[in-house]
Amino acid sequence: MKKFLALILALVMALSLVACGGGAATENKDIPDEMTSDDGTYEIAFVTDVGQLKDKSFNEGTWNGVKNFASANEKSYKYYQPANGADATDDDRYDAMKAAVDNGAKVVVCAGFMQGTALAKAAAEFADVNFVFIDGWSLGMPNVAGIVFHEEQCGYLAGYAAVMEGYTKLGFCGGGGGTNDACCRYGYGYVQGAEAAAAEKGVKVEMNYTWLYGANFQPSAELQALAAGWYENGTEVIFSCGGSIFDSITAAASANDAAVIGVDVDQSFSSETVITSALKGIGQAAEMALTAAYDGTFVEKFGGDNCANLGAAENAVGLPTDTWSLQNWSVDDYNAMFAKIVDGTIAIDADFANLASTANVTLNIVK
């Protein structure tokens, strides 16, 4: 218990101001994505989730944290994308991890829940290598750091903000086909936040909600057409929750003078349609785990069953206040609500199996 409390304290310190800033390690333009080491080996590796490295979201945010740490500590680094893209198998992911180890990796950061099976195999085979499992879970191994987030909390804040801003016709497009727990928590929190704001304002909210066309986290003409249809029929803002599907949603929003809520990182830099983003400190979490790997505290802080579950209490989720553009809900009001989530006054359900229409939010679930 003392070790776990020490870990949480370290997390709070490392992730401080995440909720008020960018929410993930921001990109340093001076740090290239690809480098050439003197001896042809690379100490720190990143194995991407499905989707593009530069997805303006989950992969890119995590990668920025890895690069920031490597550059600051003069370590060589390399990213690996599993073969077969959106159709990557567990064998493809394992092969990427093995390639990283064969190329000299001492720490391998793996992004996304789909890495689990391959990571368990690789971590057992390469016991002298530390693995960081972002959006993962504890594998009960001393060389694996599982890090997850309370996405329902920042999803709640995004839904509340949207309704307080004056939107009553909302949308949610998720990635992973409804099998990604992180995306499911985002969406369920979004509904709860919209319900809370609607009850407070005495309004009714309609929400289109779907995992259709987002299963592989890739943009597509079909998804853009779906989003465009929603906008044309009255939807005012869509929460885009799934990596590169953001490109399809923002294209539809731009064509219809409509709004988007981003995810994982502050996506307002990527599209003027973005009114806010549901953030989590993926980049900072990667940096924190890498720091532990190099200062000798990795096993103590993360090994075995010490899965880090990060939320508002650790300042690891929230909305970006540095780029605040909302007109009808203030940063001060946001900070007051955030404090209530931290102290438990506002309790947010994480069990997305309970997703359903509420007293003030009518869900239209599109399958």
BAZA-54997 format. One line per 10 residues: number of its first residue (from 1); for each residue z, x, y of N, C-alpha, C. Coordinates in steps of 0.05 Angstrom, whole numbers, plus 5000, padded with zeros to 4 digits. Each point is the difference from the previous one (the first is absolute). Example, Ala and Ser with C-alpha at 12.3 -4.5 7.8 and 13.67 -1.06 7.14 Angstrom:
residues 2
1	5156:5264:4886:5000:4982:5024:5000:5018:5024; 4986:4993:5021:5001:5016:5024:5014:4985:5022
end
This chain:
residues 367
1	5000:5017:4976:5000:4983:5024:5000:5017:5025; 5016:5022:5000:5001:5017:5024:4972:5013:5005; 4986:5007:4978:4974:5012:5003:4981:4979:5012; 5002:4975:4991:4982:4979:5010:5005:4995:5030; 5026:4999:5007:5007:4995:5028:4990:5023:5018; 5002:5025:4989:4990:5023:5015:4970:4998:5004; 4986:4990:4979:4971:4997:5002:4993:4979:5022; 5014:4978:5000:4994:4979:5020:5005:5011:5028; 5022:5015:5004:5005:5011:5026:4978:5019:5008; 4991:5016:4981:4977:5018:5007:4975:4985:5007
11	4996:4978:4986:4976:4983:5005:5002:4988:5028; 5023:4990:5008:5003:4988:5026:4994:5021:5022; 5010:5025:4996:4994:5021:5020:4971:5007:5000; 4988:5003:4977:4972:5009:4998:4981:4978:5010; 5007:4975:4996:4982:4978:5007:5007:4987:5027; 5018:5011:5015:5009:4988:5025:4976:4997:5019; 5000:4977:5013:4979:4992:5019:4974:4992:4988; 4999:4999:4973:4975:4991:4987:4993:4972:5010; 5019:4982:5000:4995:4972:5007:4991:4997:5029; 5009:5018:5017:4993:4998:5028:4975:5016:5007
21	4991:5017:4982:4976:5016:5005:4976:4992:4984; 4988:5020:4988:4975:4995:4986:5003:4990:4972; 5023:5002:4988:5005:4989:4973:4990:5017:4978; 4985:5021:5005:4991:5018:4980:4993:5026:5014; 5000:5022:4986:4994:5025:5013:4972:4998:5013; 5000:5005:5026:4974:4998:5014:4983:5025:4995; 4974:4996:5003:4982:5022:4994:5000:5021:5022; 5003:5025:4992:4996:5023:5018:4971:5008:4997; 4984:4996:5020:4971:5006:4998:4994:5029:4995; 5020:5018:5005:4996:5028:4995:5004:5008:4971
31	5010:4981:4984:5004:5006:4971:4977:4988:4984; 4982:5017:4989:4977:4989:4986:5008:4987:4973; 4983:4982:4991:5005:4987:4974:4995:5020:4977; 4982:5018:5005:4994:5020:4979:5004:5028:5010; 5012:5016:4984:5004:5028:5007:4992:5018:4977; 4997:5026:5006:4994:5020:4979:5022:5020:5000; 5015:5001:4977:5022:5019:4998:4990:5028:4994; 5016:5020:5005:4992:5027:4996:4996:5007:4970; 5016:4988:4983:4999:5006:4972:4987:4978:4983; 4991:4979:5013:4987:4978:4986:5018:4981:4987
41	5027:5002:5005:5019:4981:4989:5012:4984:5024; 5012:4977:4993:5011:4982:5020:5027:4990:4991; 5020:5006:5016:5028:4994:4992:5007:4971:5001; 4990:4986:5019:5007:4972:5004:4975:4982:4996; 5002:4980:4983:4977:4983:4993:5006:4971:5007; 4979:4986:5007:5002:4971:5004:4980:4986:4983; 5008:4982:4983:4982:4984:4983:4999:4972:5013; 4976:4992:5008:4997:4975:5015:5003:4976:4982; 5006:4978:5014:4998:4974:4987:4971:4992:5000; 4993:4977:4989:4973:4990:5002:4992:4997:5029
51	4975:4999:5006:4991:4998:5028:4994:5028:5011; 4993:5000:5025:4992:5025:5013:5024:5016:5009; 4997:5026:5002:5021:5017:5011:5005:4991:5029; 4979:4997:5016:5002:4991:5028:4998:4970:5001; 5021:4986:4989:4999:4971:4999:5014:4987:5024; 5009:5017:5019:5014:4991:5024:5026:4986:4993; 5010:5005:4975:5023:4985:4991:5016:5017:4980; 5004:4991:4975:5018:5011:4981:4994:5029:4992; 4975:5005:4991:4993:5027:4993:5002:5019:5023; 4988:4992:5022:4998:5018:5024:5028:5005:5011
61	5017:4980:5001:5027:5004:5011:5016:5019:4983; 4998:4997:4974:5014:5018:4982:4989:5029:5002; 4974:5002:5000:4987:5026:5002:5007:5014:5026; 5003:4986:5022:5008:5013:5025:5027:5012:4997; 5019:4986:4986:5026:5012:4996:4999:5025:4983; 4984:5000:4979:4996:5023:4983:4989:5024:5016; 4979:4994:5016:4988:5022:5016:5019:5011:5021; 5015:4982:5013:5019:5008:5020:5020:5020:4989; 5011:4993:4976:5020:5017:4988:4987:5027:4992; 4977:4999:4987:4987:5024:4991:4994:5019:5023
71	4989:4989:5021:4993:5016:5023:5024:5012:5014; 5021:4984:5003:5025:5010:5014:5013:5021:4984; 4996:5000:4973:5014:5019:4983:4982:5021:4987; 4975:5001:5011:4980:5020:4992:4996:5000:4970; 4996:4975:4989:4994:4997:4972:4971:4991:4997; 4987:5009:4979:4973:4991:4994:5001:4972:4989; 4979:4984:5004:5000:4972:4992:4972:4991:4993; 4999:4979:4984:4974:4989:4991:5004:4971:4992; 4980:4983:5005:5002:4973:4990:4980:4997:4976; 5008:4981:4982:4984:4994:4976:4996:4970:4999
81	4975:4992:4996:4995:4971:4996:4992:4996:4971; 5014:4982:4986:4993:4995:4972:4971:4991:4997; 4987:5008:4979:4972:4992:4995:4997:4970:4998; 4976:4991:5004:4992:4972:4996:5011:4981:5022; 5009:5011:5022:5007:4983:5023:5018:4976:4994; 4990:4977:5007:5016:4975:4996:5004:4994:4971; 4984:5012:4982:5002:4995:4972:5014:5022:4985; 5015:5016:5015:5015:5023:4988:5019:4990:4978; 5002:5015:4979:5018:4993:4978:5025:5018:5001; 5019:4995:4982:5023:5017:4998:4992:5028:4993
91	4979:5003:4983:4991:5027:4993:4988:5014:5024; 4986:4985:5017:4989:5012:5025:5022:5010:5018; 5021:4984:5002:5022:5008:5018:5015:5024:4988; 5004:5000:4974:5013:5023:4987:4983:5025:5004; 4974:4997:4996:4982:5024:5004:5002:5011:5028; 5003:4983:5020:5003:5009:5027:5027:5016:5004; 5021:4990:4988:5026:5013:5001:4999:5027:4985; 4987:5000:4977:4997:5025:4984:4984:5021:5016; 4978:4991:5013:4984:5018:5016:5017:5012:5022; 5017:4984:5012:5018:5010:5021:5018:5022:4990
101	5012:4995:4976:5018:5019:4989:4985:5026:4992; 4977:4996:4987:4983:5023:4992:4992:5017:5024; 4999:4987:5024:4992:5014:5024:5025:5011:5015; 5023:5000:4987:5023:5013:5011:5021:4983:5014; 4997:4973:4998:5019:4982:5014:5028:5003:4989; 5019:5003:5019:5028:5000:4994:5012:4972:5005; 4988:4985:5018:5008:4973:5005:4975:4983:5002; 5000:4977:4987:4978:4981:5000:5010:4973:5011; 4988:4992:5022:5007:4974:5012:4979:4980:4990; 5010:4978:4988:4982:4980:4989:5004:4973:5014
111	4979:4988:5009:5002:4976:5016:4992:4975:4984; 5017:4980:4999:4992:4975:4989:5013:4994:4973; 5006:4974:4995:5013:4992:4976:4984:5005:4975; 4973:5001:5002:4983:5003:4977:5002:5028:4988; 5013:5019:5014:5003:5027:4990:5021:5002:4978; 5016:4979:4995:5024:5002:4983:4995:5011:4972; 4982:4989:4985:4995:5009:4973:4991:5029:4999; 4981:5007:5016:4989:5027:5001:5022:5020:5009; 5016:4991:5020:5020:5018:5011:5022:5006:4979; 5007:4980:4985:5021:5004:4979:4990:5021:4980
121	4975:4998:4993:4988:5020:4981:5000:5028:5013; 4990:5001:5024:4997:5027:5013:5028:5012:5005; 5019:4984:5009:5027:5011:5006:5013:5011:4975; 4996:4986:4978:5012:5010:4974:4986:5026:4991; 4974:5001:5004:4985:5024:4991:5005:5024:5019; 5002:4995:5026:5004:5022:5019:5028:4998:5013; 5020:5006:4983:5028:4995:5008:5008:5019:5023; 4986:5021:5005:5008:5019:5021:4986:4993:5027; 4985:4978:5000:4987:4990:5025:5015:4975:5009; 5005:4998:5026:5012:4976:5011:4979:4980:5008
131	5005:4974:4994:4981:4979:5007:5014:4980:5019; 4985:4991:5020:5010:4980:5018:4984:4974:4997; 5014:4978:4994:4987:4975:4993:5004:4980:5022; 4981:4999:5019:5002:4982:5023:4991:4972:4992; 5017:4980:5006:4996:4973:4991:5003:4998:4969; 5017:5017:4990:5004:5001:4972:5028:4991:4992; 5011:5013:4979:5027:4992:4990:5012:5024:4986; 5025:4998:4993:5012:5022:4986:4989:5001:4971; 4993:5024:4992:4990:5004:4973:5022:5013:4982; 5024:5003:5012:5022:5012:4985:4996:5030:4994
141	4983:5013:5015:4994:5028:4995:5010:5017:5024; 5011:5024:4995:5011:5016:5022:4979:5010:5019; 4974:5000:4992:4979:5011:5017:4983:4979:5013; 5010:4975:5000:4984:4978:5013:5018:4986:5021; 4989:4998:5024:5013:4985:5022:4985:4974:5004; 5014:4978:4993:4989:4973:5005:5008:4990:5027; 4981:4991:5016:5006:4990:5027:4986:4973:5004; 5016:4980:5006:4989:4973:5006:5011:4990:5026; 4990:4977:5009:5007:4990:5027:5005:4970:4999; 5015:4991:5019:5005:4971:5004:4977:4988:5017
151	4977:4997:4989:4977:4990:5015:5004:4971:5010; 5017:4985:4985:5005:4973:5009:5013:4999:5028; 5014:5022:5007:5013:5000:5026:4980:5003:5023; 4982:5019:4998:4980:5003:5021:4979:4978:4999; 4995:4989:4977:4982:4977:4998:5012:4976:5015; 5027:4997:4997:5014:4979:5014:4997:5003:5030; 5005:5025:5010:4998:5005:5028:4971:4994:5010; 4980:5007:4985:4972:4994:5008:4995:4971:5001; 5009:4984:4980:4996:4971:5001:5015:4987:5023; 5024:5009:5005:5016:4989:5022:4986:5006:5026
161	4991:5025:5003:4987:5008:5025:4975:4984:5006; 4984:4995:4979:4975:4985:5003:5006:4972:5011; 5019:4986:4988:5006:4973:5009:5013:4999:5027; 5018:5019:5005:5012:5002:5027:4979:5005:5021; 4979:5014:4993:4979:5006:5019:4984:4975:5006; 5001:4980:4983:4987:4975:5005:4979:4992:4979; 4997:5017:4980:4980:4993:4979:5013:4981:4980; 4985:4979:4992:5009:4981:4981:4981:4997:4976; 4977:5013:5002:4981:5000:4977:4997:5029:4991; 5014:5006:4978:5002:5028:4991:4984:5004:4974
171	4995:5025:4994:4988:5008:4975:5013:5024:4988; 4997:5003:4974:5010:5024:4986:4979:5007:4979; 4989:5025:5001:4982:5011:4980:5014:5024:4988; 5005:4999:4974:5015:5022:4987:4983:5016:4981; 5008:5025:4995:4987:5017:4981:5014:5001:4974; 4987:5010:4980:5012:5002:4973:4998:4976:4983; 4986:4979:5010:4996:4977:4983:5025:4984:4993; 5022:5005:5016:5025:4986:4995:5017:5014:4979; 4992:5024:4991:5016:5015:4981:5015:5024:5012; 4996:5004:5026:5013:5022:5014:5026:4989:5013
181	5023:5008:4990:5025:4989:5009:5004:5005:5030; 4991:5023:5010:5004:5006:5029:4985:4980:5017; 4975:4995:4993:4983:4980:5015:5012:4972:4997; 5010:4994:4977:5012:4973:4996:5025:4997:5017; 5016:5021:5002:5024:4998:5018:4991:4997:5029; 4980:5015:5008:4990:4997:5028:4993:4971:5005; 4984:4988:4983:4991:4973:5004:5022:4979:5000; 5019:5003:4981:5022:4981:4998:5018:5002:5025; 5004:5024:5009:5016:5004:5024:4986:4988:5024; 4974:5002:5001:4984:4989:5022:5003:4970:5002
191	5000:4986:4977:5004:4971:4999:5028:4993:5010; 5020:5015:4991:5028:4995:5008:5004:5004:5030; 4988:5021:5011:5002:5004:5029:4986:4979:5016; 4977:4991:4991:4986:4978:5013:5016:4975:5000; 5013:4994:4977:5017:4977:4997:5023:5001:5020; 5013:5023:5002:5023:5002:5018:4992:4995:5029; 4978:5012:5009:4991:4996:5027:4991:4972:5005; 4986:4988:4981:4990:4973:5003:5024:4980:5002; 5021:5005:4984:5023:4983:5002:5013:5002:5027; 5002:5025:5010:5012:5005:5026:4984:4987:5022
201	4974:5000:4999:4983:4989:5021:4994:4970:4996; 5006:4990:4977:4994:4972:4994:4971:4994:4997; 4985:5019:4987:4971:4997:4996:4994:5000:4970; 4976:4992:4993:4991:5001:4972:4978:5022:4998; 5001:5015:4979:4981:5022:4996:4984:4995:4974; 4974:5005:5002:4982:5000:4977:4993:5029:4993; 5000:5007:4975:4994:5027:4992:4981:5001:4976; 4976:5011:5004:4983:5007:4977:5011:5026:4987; 5000:5001:4973:5014:5021:4986:4984:5007:4975; 4991:5025:4998:4983:5007:4977:5002:5029:4992
211	4995:5005:4974:4995:5027:4989:4971:5003:4993; 4984:4980:5005:4972:5000:4992:4985:5023:5015; 4984:5015:4985:4983:5022:5010:5016:5025:5008; 5027:4999:4997:5015:5024:5009:5011:5016:4977; 4992:4994:4975:5012:5013:4977:4997:5030:5000; 4977:5010:5009:4996:5029:4999:5005:5014:5027; 5011:4985:5019:5008:5012:5026:4976:5010:5016; 4976:4991:4993:4976:5009:5013:4988:4979:5019; 4987:5008:5021:4986:4980:5016:4976:4988:4985; 4993:4976:5007:4977:4988:4986:4988:4978:5017
221	4974:4995:4996:4987:4978:5014:5013:4973:4994; 5008:4997:4975:5013:4975:4992:5026:4995:5015; 5016:5021:5002:5025:4997:5014:4996:4995:5030; 4980:5014:5012:4994:4995:5028:4991:4972:5005; 4984:4989:4981:4990:4973:5003:5023:4980:4998; 5019:5006:4981:5023:4982:4997:5016:5000:5026; 5006:5023:5011:5016:5002:5024:4986:4987:5023; 4974:5004:5002:4984:4988:5022:5001:4970:4998; 4999:4989:4975:5001:4971:4997:5027:4989:5009; 5021:5015:4993:5027:4992:5009:5001:4999:5031
231	4991:5021:5012:5001:5001:5030:4983:4978:5012; 4976:4995:4989:4983:4980:5011:5011:4972:4997; 5019:4997:4981:5012:4974:4995:5028:4998:5012; 5007:5018:5018:5024:4997:5016:5022:5021:4995; 4999:5016:4979:5020:5021:4996:5000:5019:5025; 5023:5006:5010:5002:5016:5024:5007:5029:4995; 5015:5005:4979:5008:5028:4994:5003:5003:4970; 4990:5022:4989:5003:5006:4971:5015:5025:4996; 5020:4999:4982:5015:5024:4992:4983:5014:4979; 4989:5023:5006:4983:5016:4982:5018:5019:4984
241	5004:4995:4975:5020:5015:4985:4988:5012:4975; 4985:5022:5003:4988:5012:4977:4980:5022:5006; 5010:5022:5012:4983:5023:5004:4974:4994:5015; 4978:5008:4988:4974:4998:5014:4989:4972:5002; 5013:4980:4989:4991:4972:5006:5002:4995:5030; 5016:5016:5013:5004:4998:5030:4973:5000:5014; 4981:5016:4990:4973:5002:5013:4986:4973:4999; 5002:4986:4978:4987:4973:4998:5014:4980:5018; 5026:5001:5001:5015:4980:5016:4995:5005:5029; 5001:5025:5009:4996:5005:5029:4971:4995:5008
251	4981:5004:4982:4972:4993:5007:4997:4970:5005; 5013:4985:4983:4999:4971:5003:5015:4991:5025; 5022:5013:5006:5016:4993:5024:4984:5007:5025; 4987:5023:5000:4985:5008:5024:4977:4980:5006; 4987:4991:4979:4978:4981:5003:5009:4973:5010; 5026:4994:4996:5010:4973:5007:5021:5001:5022; 5003:5023:5014:5020:5002:5021:5027:4992:4990; 5008:5010:4977:5025:4992:4987:5018:5024:4996; 5022:4996:4987:5021:5021:4999:5006:5008:4971; 5011:5024:4997:5008:5012:4974:5027:5012:5002
261	5016:4998:4979:5024:5015:4997:4996:5022:4980; 5005:5025:5007:4996:5023:4983:5023:5004:4980; 4997:5021:4984:5020:5005:4979:5004:5030:4996; 5024:5007:4991:5009:5027:4992:5003:5019:5024; 4979:5002:5017:5001:5017:5023:4992:4984:5025; 5003:5011:5023:4992:4986:5025:4969:5001:5001; 4988:4977:4994:4971:4999:4999:4987:4992:5026; 5016:4997:5021:4988:4993:5026:4981:5022:5010; 5004:5024:4990:4982:5022:5008:4972:4998:4987; 4999:4983:4979:4975:4997:4985:4983:4977:5008
271	5012:4980:5013:4985:4976:5008:5015:4986:5023; 4985:4991:5020:5012:4986:5022:5008:4971:4992; 4993:4992:4976:5008:4973:4991:5029:4999:4991; 5012:5024:4995:5027:5001:4989:5021:4994:5021; 5016:4980:4995:5022:4992:5019:5026:5013:4993; 5005:5007:4975:5023:5015:4991:4995:5008:4971; 5018:5016:4988:4997:5009:4973:5027:5000:4986; 5000:4993:4974:5024:5001:4984:5002:5029:4989; 5021:5014:5008:5001:5029:4995:5020:5007:4978; 4993:5021:4986:5021:5013:4983:4995:5031:5001
281	5022:5015:4998:4999:5028:5004:4991:5016:4977; 4975:4995:4991:4990:5014:4977:4996:5030:5004; 4989:5008:5024:4996:5028:5005:5026:5015:5003; 5020:4988:5014:5025:5013:5003:5015:5003:4973; 4997:4979:4983:5013:5002:4973:4988:5022:4984; 4973:5004:5002:4988:5022:4986:5010:5027:5010; 5003:5002:5027:5010:5025:5011:5029:5005:4991; 5016:4979:5000:5027:5003:4992:5003:5010:4971; 4984:4988:4982:5001:5008:4972:4990:5029:4996; 4979:5007:5016:4990:5028:4998:5021:5019:5010
291	5014:4993:5021:5022:5017:5010:5020:5005:4978; 5008:4979:4986:5019:5002:4978:4990:5018:4978; 4974:4998:4995:4988:5017:4978:5002:5029:5007; 4998:5007:5026:5001:5028:5008:5027:5011:5007; 5019:4982:5006:5027:5010:5007:5019:4999:4976; 4990:4992:4977:5016:5001:4976:5017:4976:4995; 4996:4978:5015:5017:4976:4996:4985:4977:4988; 4976:5005:4989:4983:4979:4990:5014:4985:4977; 5010:5014:4980:5012:4987:4977:5025:4985:5009; 5017:5012:5018:5024:4987:5009:4994:4974:5015
301	4980:5001:5017:4994:4977:5017:4983:4979:4986; 4982:5009:4983:4980:4981:4990:4999:4998:4969; 5009:5020:4986:4996:5001:4971:5014:4978:4985; 4991:4995:4976:5012:4980:4983:4995:4972:5010; 5021:4985:5005:4998:4972:5008:5002:4996:5030; 5000:5021:5016:5004:4997:5029:4974:4992:5014; 4991:4976:4995:4976:4990:5014:5009:4992:5028; 4986:5009:5020:5006:4994:5028:4986:4973:5008; 5016:4981:5008:4990:4974:5008:5005:4997:5030; 4980:5002:5016:5003:5004:5029:4992:4975:5016
311	5016:4993:5019:4994:4977:5017:5010:5003:5028; 5007:4977:5012:5009:5001:5028:5025:5017:5004; 5018:4999:4981:5025:5015:5002:4995:5030:5002; 4978:5009:4989:4992:5028:5001:4980:5006:5022; 4994:4980:5017:4979:5002:5020:4973:5007:4988; 4995:4990:4977:4976:5007:4985:4978:4978:5000; 5006:4977:5012:4981:4979:5003:5003:4988:5028; 4979:4985:5009:5002:4987:5026:4973:4995:5012; 5000:4996:5026:4976:4996:5016:4998:5023:5020; 4976:5008:5008:4997:5022:5019:5006:4991:5029
321	5020:5012:5012:5006:4992:5028:4986:5018:5020; 4991:5024:4992:4986:5018:5019:4974:4988:5010; 4988:4982:4983:4974:4988:5008:5003:4970:5002; 5023:4991:5007:5006:4971:5002:4980:4986:5018; 4987:4979:4991:4981:4985:5016:5006:4970:5001; 5021:4991:4986:5006:4972:4999:5011:4991:5027; 4992:4976:5009:5007:4990:5026:5023:4981:5000; 5005:4986:4978:5019:4979:4999:5025:5005:4983; 5001:5024:4989:5024:5010:4986:5004:5028:5007; 5024:5007:5011:5004:5026:5012:5011:5020:4981
331	4999:5025:5008:5011:5022:4984:5030:4996:4998; 5013:4991:5021:5029:4996:4999:5007:4979:4979; 4984:4978:4999:5005:4979:4981:4995:5011:4971; 4979:5016:4998:4994:5012:4974:5024:5018:4991; 5010:5017:5018:5022:5017:4993:5025:4985:4992; 5005:4977:5013:5023:4984:4993:4997:4988:4972; 4975:4991:4994:4995:4989:4973:5002:5022:4979; 4990:5024:5006:5001:5022:4982:5029:5007:4993; 5017:5000:5020:5028:5006:4995:5013:4979:4982; 4991:4975:5002:5011:4979:4982:4991:5004:4971
341	4976:5011:4997:4991:5006:4973:5016:5023:4988; 5006:5020:5017:5015:5023:4991:5029:4991:4992; 5013:4983:5016:5027:4993:4994:5003:4977:4980; 4977:4989:4991:5001:4979:4980:5002:4972:5011; 5002:4997:5027:5001:4973:5011:4975:4984:4993; 4977:5014:5000:4975:4988:4991:4994:5011:4972; 5001:4983:4980:4994:5008:4973:4972:4991:4992; 4984:5018:4989:4972:4995:4994:4997:5003:4969; 4989:4980:4988:4997:5000:4971:4977:5018:4992; 5004:5017:4980:4980:5018:4991:4985:4990:4975
351	5010:4978:4988:4989:4990:4975:4975:4983:5006; 4977:5012:5000:4975:4986:5008:4992:4979:4980; 5014:4998:4977:4995:4978:4982:5007:4974:5012; 5016:5001:5022:5008:4976:5014:4980:4991:5022; 4978:5013:5002:4980:4993:5020:4992:4971:4998; 5002:4986:5022:4992:4971:5001:4999:4991:5029; 4988:4977:5004:5002:4988:5027:5029:4995:5007; 5005:5001:5026:5028:4995:5009:5000:4975:5018; 5023:4995:5013:5002:4977:5016:4981:4999:5023; 4993:5025:5011:4983:5001:5023:4975:5016:4996
361	4996:5012:4976:4976:5015:4994:4986:4988:4976; 4976:4990:5004:4984:4990:4978:4981:5021:4990; 5003:5008:4975:4983:5020:4989:4975:4988:4987; 4977:5012:5006:4975:4994:4985:4993:5024:4985; 5008:5001:4974:4996:5023:4984:4971:4999:4988; 4984:5020:5008:4972:5001:4991:4998:5019:4977; 4991:4990:4977:4998:5017:4976:4971:5005:4993
end
